[in-house]
Amino acid sequence: MNYKNIGVWVKGYVDAIQDGQSITRLQLNKLVDTIQSMIIKIEEEANNSKLGVDDLAKQEVEQEDDLPF
C-alpha cells in the first residue's frame, strides 16, 4: 500500500470538507474504511515483528540449554 498516494487522497477529502464542498456519506464511509484497514495492517505488522523478536529470544534460550554441562 502506497502511503504517499493515500495521504494525498485523504488530504483531498480534508480540503474539500474545509472548503465546504459536498462530500457524500458513501465517500466518508470509504475514507473511514480505508483508514481503518491501514491501522489494522500496521498493527498486524507490528504484532508480527514483535512475535519475531520474542521467537528469536526464545531460540537463543533454547540454544543455551543444549550445552552438555
Beta strands, then each sheet from edge to edge (+ up, - down):
end
